[in-house]
Each structure stands twice: as structure tokens, then as C-alpha cells.
């Protein structure tokens, strides 16, 4: 394990380390406007959702590392505390990257990147029509995190109007996670596309209390076969296996074959854990959990 002292690192090395390790990060595309009516459009991966009631996002225009200057987005929200947060999908990622170019103040990145300006309902900055989700926001607070190069400025944006493109919705009018085709930011030039093939679900123990990994047999907790994800799924089960379940397992052909294979205890546990893992992969969690309570025959 390598340990690093952030205070002893250069800003560039620290940024490289953090942006590669703290990822993927969602990308937002913030449109702002100044008192003169000049529009700015800039992408941010230092961004996320932080509250539902009230609905609040935060994005952070950091001070430039090379010369410690501030970005036009920050200067604009200090003058006009309104913004539109536009979520970025794969179909617009190259244009989004183009808009991150540091054009002079007064240059409209909508035009440079080829995006369509759409009037907002409740705020002055325009929306990005191509974005699958557009959030009209009022800025409630701006919190500087420092005054040196690379220092962030937390912009608290309360959502007051949501716009969704019809093509990303399901039959119930809700966002379909597979259709919205989001992208995320990694380190350096790396991005990630959220495709249906790499989506997976993890059950949340919101209304039930899982038994916990600590209640699994020690042989399972220390298994060389079962992964942390395997143990986490089993620890989310609501109850331990019953004696009836254990008795029925011993008559399964797969278990009989393991017990009759002439294995020593270590080999037998490995075989049982491999079978339990197969059951987990097939989503037969009750069976997998019960298998872990079996003991090698004497």
C-alpha cells in the first residue's frame, strides 16, 4: 500500500491522482449569463446531486492551476445567480469537450460547440436543447474553498424546473436508465459511456435488515473463492437457512458428488464455495446461503 501526503505533492500530480481515482464523475453542462447578457456554457465533472428536498445540485468552478484566475461561469453566477444544468449524454460528448475551450469572455460557447439555445421558463440563461435533462436553477450560495490555484468554489444550485426529452422516458414517463445514454468523466482524456451492457442492479436494504456478513460461517468469511460482492449479497439476506433447507441440500446430486469425491476438509469447502458462487451468479441466493452452512462429511 502506497501512502501519499497531499501537502507534499505538486498540484498537477495531486489532480492527476484524484481525478483518476475518484471516478466516474457525472458531467454537467452549465449555462450562465452576466449582467450584460453575455452567455457562457461550460462543462463540469466536479458536480453532483446533494439533496432532494430541497432539490439541490452543486458544481464547482475551480480556480485555474496555471495562473490562479477564475472561470467565466463563476463570475457570471456571482453577477446573476441563476443557471441551467444540462446533463450530458454520449451523443453530445465531443461537442461538450469542445465547449471547454477557454474562449475569451463574451464568446458564446453554444455557437462554438454547435448547440441549440432554448429559452428557459424561470431563469435567464438558456437551456441546451440537445441535452436529455435540463435543470433550471437558482443559485442559493457560493462557497469558496480556497484562494490558491486549483481551489474549488461550491455553487449551490436549487432546481426549480426540470425538462426531459421524451426519447429517454419509459412508458410510465420516468427516465429509462438504459435510454438516457449518460457519460462520465475519468482522469486525463478518459470518459465512460453508460450502456445497457454495463448496467447492473444492486438491491438496497431499505425496508429490511440483512443478517450481515458477520453472521456467515467463518469458512465463508475467509473463503478464497467467494468475493466481497458475493458475501455482500448473502449478507443482505433476511434470515439464516432453516434445518429443513440444510437437510434437503444433502440430497442434491451436486452436493452428493462433492461429499463422495474423497476430498479433504479444505478441498471440500472450496468445492462447496464454488457451488455456492454458481448459485449466486444464477440469483439462487437462498440455496447459496444454505450451502455455506454445510460441513465436510466425517
N, C-alpha and C positions, 0 to 999 in steps of 0.2 A: 504494500500500500504506500503510495507516494503522498506526502503531505506538503501543502504549499501555503506560504504566507502571502495573502493578497497585498499587504503593505510593501512587500519586498519585490513584487512583480511590476514590470512596466505596464502601462495602461493597455497597450496593444496586446501583450501576452495574456493579461487578465481577461480582456474582452474575448480573445480567441477561445480561451478555456471555458468561460461561462456560456458563450453563445453556442459552442459545440455540445456542452454537457447539459445545459438547461434547454431542452428541445424535445419535441417540436413545439414551436410557439405559434399561435394563431396570428394571422396577418389582417390588420385593418387598414383601411384606406380613408384618411381623414380629410374632409374638405372644410376649409375655414375661409374667413373673409375679414379684411381690415376695414377701418373707418372710411377709407377712400373707395371701398367697393372692389378692391383687388382680391381675386380668388386664388387660393393655394390648395393644392392637392398633394398629399404626401403619405406614403405607406409606413406602417409601424408594426414591428413584431414585439416590441415592449408594450403589450396590450393584453387585456383580458376582461372577463365579466367578474364583478366582485360583489354584486348584491342584486337580489330580485325585488325586494320591497324596501326602499325604492329601487327601481332598476338602474343600476349604475355600472358603467364601464370605466376603466382607467387606461389611458395611453400615456406614454412618456417620451416627449421630445428631449433627447439628451443633448447636452452641450457638445459641440464638435471637438473631437480629440485633438485635431491638428492645430487649432487656433483658439479654442475655447469660446467660439461665437455661438449664438443661439439660432434656432431654426425659425423659419417664417411662420410655421404652424403655431409655435409658442407665442411669437409676437402678435399673431392675429387674435388668438383666444384671449390674450391679455387686453386687447382693444375691444373685441366683440366676443363676448363669452357664449358663443354658440358654435356648433359643429355638426357635421353629418359623418357618422362612422359607417363606412361601406365595407362589407365583408368581401373578401377576395376568393374567387373560385379559379379553377385551373384555366378556364378559357381566357382569363384576363391577366394571368400572372406575368407574362412578358411585358405587357403594357404597364403593369404596376411597377415592375422593376425599372422601366424607362422613366417613369414619373419621379423616381427617387433621385434623378439627376439634379444637382444643385444649380438650377436655373436662377438668374438674377431676380430680385424682388420685382413683382409686377407681372412676371411671365406666368401665364395660365397653363398649368400642367394638364388640365383637361384637353387643351388643344394640342400640346406637345405629345401626349400619350395617345390621343385619338379617342378619348372617351366622350360620352354624350352627357351634357349638363341637363339635369331635370330639376325644376323648381321644387323646393321643399314646401311643406304645408305650414310649418310653425317656426322655422328658423330661416335666417338669411342665406347661409351657404347652400349651394346646390347639391343635389344627390348625383351619384354616379349611376346612370340608368342601367348599365350593364351588370351591376352588382346584384347578386341573388338576394341580398338582405341589406337594407339601408336603414340606419337608425338616426333619427333626428334627435339631437341632444342639446340641452342647456348645460353650460359649464358652471358647476357649483363651487369648485375650489381648485386652486393650482398650488401645489406644494413643492417647492424646490428641495432637492436632496443634497445640494452642494453647489459650490461656485467654481469648481475646477473643471478641467477637460474631462468629458465623459459623464459628468454628473447629470442625473435624470431630473425631470420635472413632472411630477404626477399631476395629470389633468383629469379631474373627476367629472365625468360626463353622464348626466342623468338623462335616460332615454324618455322622450315624451311622444314619439311617434315611430312606428315600425312599418316598413314597406317590404313585402316579399314578392318575388317573381313567381308567377303561377306555376312555371315548369318545375320548380323544386318542391312542390307540395304533393302530399298524398291525397287519397280520396276523402280524408277527414279534414282537409285544409291545414294540415300540420306539415312542418318541414320533414321531408324524407331524407334521412341521413345519407342514403346511397345516391340520391339525385343531386344534392347540392354541390358535390364535387369540390370540396374545400382543398386548399393547400395550406401548408405550414412552413415556417422558417426554421432552418437548422443553422449550422455555423458556416462561415465563409460564403461560398456560392451555392450551398446545398439547400434544396427545398424538398418537401414531401407532399405527395398527392394522396388524398384520402379516397381510395377507390373501394367499390363493393367487395373486391377480393381481399382487402386487408382490414375490413371491418370485423369486429367480434364483440359479443356481448358478455358482460360480467354481472351476475345477479348481485344486487345490493341488499344487504341485510337490514332494510329499513324498518320492517314491521315484525321481524322475527329475530331471535337471538341465536346465533350459531354456537355450536359446542366449543369451538376454538381448537386451534392446532394443539394446544397443551393437553387436551383430553384424548388425543390419539395415542395409540400404543407407542412406547419409546422406540420400538423397532421401526415404526413408520416415521417418526420424527427424525431419526438418524439414518434413514434409508439413503443408499447410494443411487437408487433408481428413481424414486419419487422426487419431483421438482417442488420448488416453493409454490408454484402455481397449483400443482396437484394438491399439496397439503392445504393451501388456502381454500380451494373448492370444497374439500372434505370438511374442513373446519367450519364452513358455513352451513353444514347440515344441522338440522334442528334437534336430532336425538341420536343416541348411540344405537347400534344394532341390537335387536332382541335375540334371546336364546333360540327362538324359533327360526329366525333368519340364519343364524350360525349353523344350526342343525341341518337346515335344508341345503346350505352351501356344500356340505361334505359329500353330498350325493351327486354334485355336478361332475360330469366327465373330466372337465379341465382340472378341477381340484383333485379328483381321484388320481389323475395322471401325475400330478405334481407329488402327491403323497406316496405314490408307488414307484417313484423314479430312483429310489435309493440315494437321495440327496442328504448331505449333512445339514445341520441347522442353518448355517449361513447361506448355503445354496438354496435351501427350501424357502427362506424368507425372500431372497432375491426373486425366485420364481413367482412367489405369491405377489410380490410388489409389482412385478412386470404384468401379471394378470390384472391386478387392481388398476394399474395405469391404463391398460387397454380398456377396462370398463369406464374409466374416467373419460377417455377420449371418445367413447361411444355414448357419453352422457348417462351412464348407468351408475349414478353416484351412490345409491343405497347399497347396491351389490359391492361396489368398490370399497365402501366404508366397512362393510361386514367382512370382506376378505382380509382386511388388516388385523382383525381380531383372531384369525385362525393361527394355530400354533403347529409347528412341525410335529408329526406323529412320533411317539416314543416307542 
